[in-house]
Amino acid sequence: MKIKHYGNEARLDYCPVCQKVKKDNPCFSVNVNTGKYMCHATGKSGHISEFPEIQKELNISGIEEKTEEKNEDLPEEFPF
């Protein structure tokens, strides 16, 4: 698996989502700061922890998926 880095984005020539290998124009990218991934061929996105072998290869094991925090100060009619 080859990895190209563009700033905080890593693009891989193999996509675990659509199971394709694209050497010229990689379709799978990961933000190495947040751990968010996207398959540009299918539009699917998520957190890299879904693919532990790739997470290890990118050496971003310390990134945990963030959960949405609920603001307790607002009444229920303002769900943000």
N, CA, C and O atoms as a GROMACS GRO file, in nm:
protein
  320
    1MET      N    1   0.085  -0.118   0.000
    1MET     CA    2   0.000   0.000   0.000
    1MET      C    3   0.090   0.124   0.000
    1MET      O    4   0.178   0.139   0.085
    2LYS      N    5   0.066   0.211  -0.096
    2LYS     CA    6   0.142   0.336  -0.104
    2LYS      C    7   0.058   0.450  -0.048
    2LYS      O    8  -0.063   0.455  -0.067
    3ILE      N    9   0.126   0.540   0.021
    3ILE     CA   10   0.060   0.654   0.086
    3ILE      C   11   0.124   0.782   0.035
    3ILE      O   12   0.246   0.795   0.033
    4LYS      N   13   0.040   0.877  -0.007
    4LYS     CA   14   0.086   1.010  -0.046
    4LYS      C   15   0.031   1.109   0.056
    4LYS      O   16  -0.087   1.103   0.091
    5HIS      N   17   0.115   1.199   0.104
    5HIS     CA   18   0.072   1.298   0.202
    5HIS      C   19   0.058   1.435   0.137
    5HIS      O   20   0.146   1.480   0.063
    6TYR      N   21  -0.053   1.499   0.166
    6TYR     CA   22  -0.082   1.636   0.121
    6TYR      C   23  -0.125   1.714   0.245
    6TYR      O   24  -0.244   1.714   0.279
    7GLY      N   25  -0.031   1.780   0.312
    7GLY     CA   26  -0.064   1.849   0.436
    7GLY      C   27  -0.107   1.749   0.542
    7GLY      O   28  -0.033   1.656   0.573
    8ASN      N   29  -0.227   1.766   0.598
    8ASN     CA   30  -0.276   1.673   0.700
    8ASN      C   31  -0.360   1.561   0.640
    8ASN      O   32  -0.424   1.485   0.713
    9GLU      N   33  -0.360   1.549   0.508
    9GLU     CA   34  -0.436   1.444   0.441
    9GLU      C   35  -0.342   1.338   0.384
    9GLU      O   36  -0.241   1.369   0.320
   10ALA      N   37  -0.377   1.212   0.409
   10ALA     CA   38  -0.303   1.100   0.351
   10ALA      C   39  -0.394   1.032   0.249
   10ALA      O   40  -0.509   1.002   0.279
   11ARG      N   41  -0.342   1.009   0.130
   11ARG     CA   42  -0.419   0.940   0.025
   11ARG      C   43  -0.352   0.806  -0.002
   11ARG      O   44  -0.231   0.798  -0.022
   12LEU      N   45  -0.434   0.702  -0.002
   12LEU     CA   46  -0.384   0.566  -0.020
   12LEU      C   47  -0.422   0.514  -0.157
   12LEU      O   48  -0.528   0.547  -0.210
   13ASP      N   49  -0.335   0.431  -0.214
   13ASP     CA   50  -0.367   0.373  -0.345
   13ASP      C   51  -0.463   0.256  -0.334
   13ASP      O   52  -0.513   0.206  -0.435
   14TYR      N   53  -0.491   0.210  -0.210
   14TYR     CA   54  -0.589   0.103  -0.187
   14TYR      C   55  -0.704   0.159  -0.104
   14TYR      O   56  -0.681   0.229  -0.006
   15CYS      N   57  -0.827   0.127  -0.143
   15CYS     CA   58  -0.945   0.171  -0.069
   15CYS      C   59  -1.013   0.050  -0.005
   15CYS      O   60  -1.061  -0.038  -0.076
   16PRO      N   61  -1.017   0.044   0.129
   16PRO     CA   62  -1.082  -0.069   0.196
   16PRO      C   63  -1.234  -0.065   0.185
   16PRO      O   64  -1.300  -0.166   0.209
   17VAL      N   65  -1.290   0.049   0.148
   17VAL     CA   66  -1.436   0.062   0.136
   17VAL      C   67  -1.484  -0.004   0.007
   17VAL      O   68  -1.571  -0.091   0.010
   18CYS      N   69  -1.427   0.037  -0.105
   18CYS     CA   70  -1.471  -0.017  -0.234
   18CYS      C   71  -1.378  -0.126  -0.288
   18CYS      O   72  -1.400  -0.178  -0.397
   19GLN      N   73  -1.274  -0.159  -0.211
   19GLN     CA   74  -1.181  -0.268  -0.246
   19GLN      C   75  -1.109  -0.245  -0.378
   19GLN      O   76  -1.079  -0.340  -0.451
   20LYS      N   77  -1.081  -0.119  -0.410
   20LYS     CA   78  -1.014  -0.088  -0.536
   20LYS      C   79  -0.872  -0.040  -0.512
   20LYS      O   80  -0.840   0.015  -0.408
   21VAL      N   81  -0.788  -0.063  -0.610
   21VAL     CA   82  -0.652  -0.011  -0.610
   21VAL      C   83  -0.644   0.091  -0.723
   21VAL      O   84  -0.665   0.057  -0.839
   22LYS      N   85  -0.613   0.215  -0.687
   22LYS     CA   86  -0.600   0.321  -0.787
   22LYS      C   87  -0.465   0.388  -0.766
   22LYS      O   88  -0.446   0.465  -0.673
   23LYS      N   89  -0.372   0.357  -0.852
   23LYS     CA   90  -0.237   0.409  -0.836
   23LYS      C   91  -0.223   0.553  -0.884
   23LYS      O   92  -0.150   0.631  -0.823
   24ASP      N   93  -0.293   0.590  -0.991
   24ASP     CA   94  -0.277   0.724  -1.046
   24ASP      C   95  -0.358   0.829  -0.970
   24ASP      O   96  -0.308   0.939  -0.945
   25ASN      N   97  -0.480   0.797  -0.934
   25ASN     CA   98  -0.567   0.892  -0.866
   25ASN      C   99  -0.635   0.822  -0.747
   25ASN      O  100  -0.747   0.775  -0.759
   26PRO      N  101  -0.566   0.817  -0.633
   26PRO     CA  102  -0.621   0.746  -0.517
   26PRO      C  103  -0.757   0.801  -0.476
   26PRO      O  104  -0.780   0.922  -0.476
   27CYS      N  105  -0.849   0.709  -0.440
   27CYS     CA  106  -0.984   0.751  -0.405
   27CYS      C  107  -1.010   0.746  -0.254
   27CYS      O  108  -1.120   0.783  -0.211
   28PHE      N  109  -0.914   0.702  -0.172
   28PHE     CA  110  -0.933   0.690  -0.028
   28PHE      C  111  -0.840   0.788   0.042
   28PHE      O  112  -0.718   0.782   0.024
   29SER      N  113  -0.897   0.878   0.123
   29SER     CA  114  -0.815   0.973   0.195
   29SER      C  115  -0.850   0.973   0.343
   29SER      O  116  -0.963   0.943   0.382
   30VAL      N  117  -0.750   1.007   0.425
   30VAL     CA  118  -0.766   1.011   0.570
   30VAL      C  119  -0.705   1.140   0.621
   30VAL      O  120  -0.593   1.175   0.584
   31ASN      N  121  -0.779   1.211   0.707
   31ASN     CA  122  -0.723   1.326   0.776
   31ASN      C  123  -0.645   1.271   0.895
   31ASN      O  124  -0.704   1.213   0.986
   32VAL      N  125  -0.513   1.289   0.895
   32VAL     CA  126  -0.430   1.229   0.999
   32VAL      C  127  -0.444   1.299   1.134
   32VAL      O  128  -0.400   1.245   1.235
   33ASN      N  129  -0.504   1.418   1.137
   33ASN     CA  130  -0.526   1.488   1.263
   33ASN      C  131  -0.655   1.443   1.331
   33ASN      O  132  -0.660   1.432   1.454
   34THR      N  133  -0.759   1.419   1.253
   34THR     CA  134  -0.890   1.384   1.311
   34THR      C  135  -0.923   1.235   1.300
   34THR      O  136  -1.006   1.185   1.376
   35GLY      N  137  -0.859   1.166   1.207
   35GLY     CA  138  -0.890   1.024   1.185
   35GLY      C  139  -1.009   1.001   1.094
   35GLY      O  140  -1.049   0.886   1.075
   36LYS      N  141  -1.066   1.106   1.038
   36LYS     CA  142  -1.180   1.090   0.948
   36LYS      C  143  -1.131   1.044   0.811
   36LYS      O  144  -1.030   1.093   0.760
   37TYR      N  145  -1.204   0.948   0.752
   37TYR     CA  146  -1.168   0.900   0.619
   37TYR      C  147  -1.283   0.926   0.523
   37TYR      O  148  -1.396   0.952   0.564
   38MET      N  149  -1.250   0.920   0.393
   38MET     CA  150  -1.353   0.930   0.290
   38MET      C  151  -1.310   0.850   0.168
   38MET      O  152  -1.196   0.858   0.123
   39CYS      N  153  -1.405   0.772   0.117
   39CYS     CA  154  -1.386   0.704  -0.011
   39CYS      C  155  -1.450   0.796  -0.115
   39CYS      O  156  -1.572   0.815  -0.115
   40HIS      N  157  -1.369   0.851  -0.202
   40HIS     CA  158  -1.420   0.946  -0.300
   40HIS      C  159  -1.495   0.878  -0.414
   40HIS      O  160  -1.566   0.944  -0.489
   41ALA      N  161  -1.480   0.747  -0.428
   41ALA     CA  162  -1.553   0.673  -0.532
   41ALA      C  163  -1.697   0.647  -0.490
   41ALA      O  164  -1.788   0.656  -0.572
   42THR      N  165  -1.719   0.614  -0.360
   42THR     CA  166  -1.854   0.580  -0.313
   42THR      C  167  -1.918   0.691  -0.231
   42THR      O  168  -2.039   0.693  -0.214
   43GLY      N  169  -1.836   0.785  -0.179
   43GLY     CA  170  -1.888   0.891  -0.094
   43GLY      C  171  -1.899   0.852   0.052
   43GLY      O  172  -1.942   0.933   0.135
   44LYS      N  173  -1.862   0.728   0.086
   44LYS     CA  174  -1.871   0.683   0.225
   44LYS      C  175  -1.760   0.746   0.307
   44LYS      O  176  -1.646   0.759   0.262
   45SER      N  177  -1.795   0.786   0.429
   45SER     CA  178  -1.695   0.842   0.520
   45SER      C  179  -1.718   0.787   0.659
   45SER      O  180  -1.823   0.729   0.688
   46GLY      N  181  -1.620   0.806   0.744
   46GLY     CA  182  -1.629   0.757   0.881
   46GLY      C  183  -1.498   0.780   0.954
   46GLY      O  184  -1.422   0.871   0.918
   47HIS      N  185  -1.472   0.699   1.056
   47HIS     CA  186  -1.349   0.712   1.134
   47HIS      C  187  -1.256   0.596   1.102
   47HIS      O  188  -1.300   0.483   1.083
   48ILE      N  189  -1.129   0.625   1.095
   48ILE     CA  190  -1.029   0.527   1.054
   48ILE      C  191  -1.022   0.407   1.148
   48ILE      O  192  -0.967   0.304   1.111
   49SER      N  193  -1.077   0.418   1.268
   49SER     CA  194  -1.076   0.305   1.362
   49SER      C  195  -1.157   0.186   1.307
   49SER      O  196  -1.145   0.075   1.358
   50GLU      N  197  -1.238   0.209   1.204
   50GLU     CA  198  -1.310   0.100   1.137
   50GLU      C  199  -1.214   0.009   1.060
   50GLU      O  200  -1.248  -0.105   1.028
   51PHE      N  201  -1.094   0.059   1.032
   51PHE     CA  202  -0.993  -0.016   0.957
   51PHE      C  203  -0.862  -0.015   1.036
   51PHE      O  204  -0.770   0.060   1.002
   52PRO      N  205  -0.852  -0.097   1.142
   52PRO     CA  206  -0.734  -0.091   1.230
   52PRO      C  207  -0.601  -0.117   1.160
   52PRO      O  208  -0.499  -0.063   1.201
   53GLU      N  209  -0.601  -0.200   1.055
   53GLU     CA  210  -0.475  -0.227   0.986
   53GLU      C  211  -0.423  -0.103   0.914
   53GLU      O  212  -0.302  -0.081   0.907
   54ILE      N  213  -0.513  -0.021   0.861
   54ILE     CA  214  -0.472   0.103   0.795
   54ILE      C  215  -0.438   0.209   0.898
   54ILE      O  216  -0.345   0.287   0.879
   55GLN      N  217  -0.512   0.212   1.008
   55GLN     CA  218  -0.483   0.306   1.116
   55GLN      C  219  -0.341   0.282   1.167
   55GLN      O  220  -0.267   0.377   1.194
   56LYS      N  221  -0.302   0.157   1.182
   56LYS     CA  222  -0.167   0.123   1.227
   56LYS      C  223  -0.063   0.164   1.122
   56LYS      O  224   0.042   0.218   1.157
   57GLU      N  225  -0.093   0.138   0.996
   57GLU     CA  226  -0.001   0.174   0.887
   57GLU      C  227   0.024   0.325   0.882
   57GLU      O  228   0.135   0.369   0.854
   58LEU      N  229  -0.080   0.403   0.909
   58LEU     CA  230  -0.068   0.549   0.908
   58LEU      C  231  -0.009   0.603   1.037
   58LEU      O  232   0.022   0.722   1.047
   59ASN      N  233   0.007   0.516   1.138
   59ASN     CA  234   0.063   0.553   1.267
   59ASN      C  235  -0.018   0.665   1.334
   59ASN      O  236   0.039   0.762   1.384
   60ILE      N  237  -0.150   0.649   1.334
   60ILE     CA  238  -0.237   0.746   1.401
   60ILE      C  239  -0.322   0.676   1.506
   60ILE      O  240  -0.441   0.703   1.521
   61SER      N  241  -0.259   0.585   1.580
   61SER     CA  242  -0.332   0.503   1.676
   61SER      C  243  -0.383   0.582   1.795
   61SER      O  244  -0.474   0.534   1.864
   62GLY      N  245  -0.330   0.700   1.824
   62GLY     CA  246  -0.374   0.776   1.940
   62GLY      C  247  -0.501   0.856   1.917
   62GLY      O  248  -0.552   0.918   2.011
   63ILE      N  249  -0.553   0.856   1.796
   63ILE     CA  250  -0.672   0.934   1.766
   63ILE      C  251  -0.796   0.852   1.794
   63ILE      O  252  -0.814   0.743   1.739
   64GLU      N  253  -0.880   0.903   1.880
   64GLU     CA  254  -1.007   0.836   1.910
   64GLU      C  255  -1.120   0.911   1.841
   64GLU      O  256  -1.111   1.032   1.820
   65GLU      N  257  -1.224   0.840   1.806
   65GLU     CA  258  -1.339   0.902   1.743
   65GLU      C  259  -1.410   0.990   1.845
   65GLU      O  260  -1.441   0.945   1.955
   66LYS      N  261  -1.436   1.114   1.807
   66LYS     CA  262  -1.504   1.206   1.897
   66LYS      C  263  -1.654   1.185   1.887
   66LYS      O  264  -1.709   1.165   1.779
   67THR      N  265  -1.720   1.191   2.002
   67THR     CA  266  -1.865   1.183   2.003
   67THR      C  267  -1.920   1.323   2.022
   67THR      O  268  -1.854   1.409   2.080
   68GLU      N  269  -2.040   1.344   1.972
   68GLU     CA  270  -2.102   1.475   1.985
   68GLU      C  271  -2.135   1.505   2.130
   68GLU      O  272  -2.192   1.421   2.200
   69GLU      N  273  -2.098   1.625   2.173
   69GLU     CA  274  -2.131   1.665   2.309
   69GLU      C  275  -2.263   1.740   2.308
   69GLU      O  276  -2.287   1.823   2.220
   70LYS      N  277  -2.347   1.711   2.405
   70LYS     CA  278  -2.476   1.778   2.415
   70LYS      C  279  -2.461   1.898   2.506
   70LYS      O  280  -2.401   1.888   2.613
   71ASN      N  281  -2.515   2.010   2.465
   71ASN     CA  282  -2.509   2.131   2.546
   71ASN      C  283  -2.622   2.126   2.647
   71ASN      O  284  -2.739   2.139   2.612
   72GLU      N  285  -2.587   2.106   2.774
   72GLU     CA  286  -2.686   2.093   2.881
   72GLU      C  287  -2.749   2.226   2.920
   72GLU      O  288  -2.850   2.228   2.989
   73ASP      N  289  -2.690   2.338   2.877
   73ASP     CA  290  -2.740   2.470   2.916
   73ASP      C  291  -2.862   2.513   2.836
   73ASP      O  292  -2.932   2.605   2.877
   74LEU      N  293  -2.887   2.450   2.722
   74LEU     CA  294  -2.999   2.489   2.637
   74LEU      C  295  -3.121   2.403   2.664
   74LEU      O  296  -3.108   2.284   2.691
   75PRO      N  297  -3.240   2.463   2.657
   75PRO     CA  298  -3.362   2.384   2.673
   75PRO      C  299  -3.379   2.286   2.557
   75PRO      O  300  -3.315   2.302   2.453
   76GLU      N  301  -3.463   2.186   2.574
   76GLU     CA  302  -3.483   2.080   2.474
   76GLU      C  303  -3.531   2.132   2.339
   76GLU      O  304  -3.504   2.068   2.237
   77GLU      N  305  -3.602   2.245   2.333
   77GLU     CA  306  -3.651   2.294   2.205
   77GLU      C  307  -3.540   2.350   2.116
   77GLU      O  308  -3.567   2.390   2.003
   78PHE      N  309  -3.417   2.353   2.165
   78PHE     CA  310  -3.302   2.398   2.087
   78PHE      C  311  -3.200   2.285   2.076
   78PHE      O  312  -3.092   2.295   2.134
   79PRO      N  313  -3.232   2.177   2.004
   79PRO     CA  314  -3.137   2.066   1.995
   79PRO      C  315  -3.024   2.096   1.896
   79PRO      O  316  -3.046   2.094   1.775
   80PHE      N  317  -2.908   2.124   1.946
   80PHE     CA  318  -2.793   2.154   1.860
   80PHE      C  319  -2.701   2.037   1.858
   80PHE      O  320  -2.598   2.041   1.791
   0.00000   0.00000   0.00000
